[in-house]
């Protein structure tokens, strides 16, 4: 299976399974795809699949599982500004303001060092949420 086909199959399949069987079945499917991406060294796919899983967990109101996917993403890509920002949000929602600020600061620093215009679009959001 190619990287793109693994990614498409997992994302599309997880959405269908989420509707028919619920979150546990959807994340089980995603976990298998993440494992395959890790085995193959497909770091971008790991990031994308973890982000997708975290979003599903957000809508299912499951902060601990959402945290797990952001942490998993960071394990495989420590400079992932989206995962850092997502983890900051989870920590803040759980009342853990010190770690939340730390993750937000790290996200900000990664973005500032980046030349990615998409990354820079997140700066305003971080500044609005964390520079109080």
C-alpha positions in Angstrom: 0.0 0.0 0.0 1.4 3.4 -0.8 1.5 6.3 1.6 -1.3 8.2 -0.1 -3.6 5.2 -0.3 -3.0 4.3 3.3 -3.8 7.8 4.3 -7.0 8.1 2.1 -8.2 4.6 3.2 -7.8 5.4 6.9 -9.3 8.9 6.8 -12.3 7.9 4.7 -12.8 4.6 6.5 -12.6 6.2 9.9 -15.4 8.6 9.0 -17.6 5.8 7.8 -16.9 3.6 10.8 -17.4 6.6 13.1 -21.0 7.0 11.8 -21.8 3.3 11.9 -19.9 2.0 14.9 -18.7 4.9 16.9 -15.4 6.4 18.1 -13.7 3.3 19.5 -14.0 1.5 16.2 -12.9 4.6 14.2 -9.8 5.1 16.3 -9.0 1.4 16.1 -8.9 1.7 12.3 -6.8 4.9 12.6 -4.4 3.2 15.1 -3.7 0.4 12.5 -3.0 3.0 9.8 -0.7 5.0 12.2 1.2 1.8 13.0 1.7 1.2 9.3 2.8 4.7 8.7 5.3 4.5 11.6 6.6 1.2 10.2 7.1 2.7 6.8 8.6 5.9 8.1 5.8 8.1 6.7 6.1 10.9 9.2 3.7 13.3 7.4 1.1 10.6 7.4 1.6 9.9 11.1 1.1 13.6 11.8 -2.0 13.8 9.6 -3.6 10.6 11.0 -2.9 11.7 14.6 -4.4 15.1 13.9 -7.5 13.5 12.3 -7.9 11.1 15.3 -7.6 14.1 17.7 -10.3 16.0 15.8 -12.6 13.0 16.0 -11.9 12.8 19.7 -12.6 16.5 20.1 -16.1 16.1 18.6 -16.7 13.0 20.7 -15.6 15.0 23.8 -12.8 12.6 24.8 -9.9 14.9 26.0 -7.7 12.1 27.3 -7.8 10.3 23.9 -7.3 13.6 22.1 -4.2 14.3 24.3 -2.9 10.8 23.4 -3.0 11.5 19.7 -1.3 14.9 20.0 1.4 13.3 22.2 1.8 10.5 19.7 2.2 13.0 16.9 4.9 14.9 18.9 6.7 11.7 19.7 7.3 11.1 16.0 7.6 14.8 15.1 8.7 17.0 18.0 8.5 20.2 16.0 4.9 19.7 14.9 3.4 23.1 15.7 -0.2 21.9 15.2 0.2 19.1 17.7 1.9 21.5 20.2 -1.0 23.9 19.8 -3.6 21.1 20.1 -1.9 19.8 23.2 -1.9 23.4 24.6 -5.6 23.6 24.1 -6.3 20.2 25.7 -4.2 21.2 28.8 -6.0 24.5 29.1 -9.4 22.7 28.8 -8.3 20.4 31.6 -7.3 23.3 33.8 -3.5 22.7 33.4 -2.5 26.3 32.6 1.3 25.9 33.2 1.8 23.1 30.7 -0.7 24.7 28.3 1.4 27.9 28.2 4.5 25.9 27.7 3.1 24.0 24.7 1.7 27.2 23.3 5.0 28.9 23.7 6.8 25.9 22.0 4.3 26.0 19.1 4.9 29.8 18.7 8.6 29.3 18.7 8.4 26.5 16.0 6.2 28.7 13.9 8.5 31.7 14.2 11.4 29.5 13.0 9.4 28.2 10.1 9.1 29.6 6.6 5.8 27.8 6.1 3.1 30.4 5.4 0.4 28.0 6.7 2.2 27.8 10.0 2.3 31.6 10.3 -1.4 31.7 9.9 -1.7 30.1 13.3 0.2 32.9 15.0 -2.7 35.2 15.4 -4.7 32.5 17.0 -1.9 31.7 19.4 -1.4 35.4 20.2 -5.1 35.9 20.9 -5.4 32.9 23.1 -2.1 32.9 25.0 -0.7 36.5 25.2 -3.0 37.5 28.1 
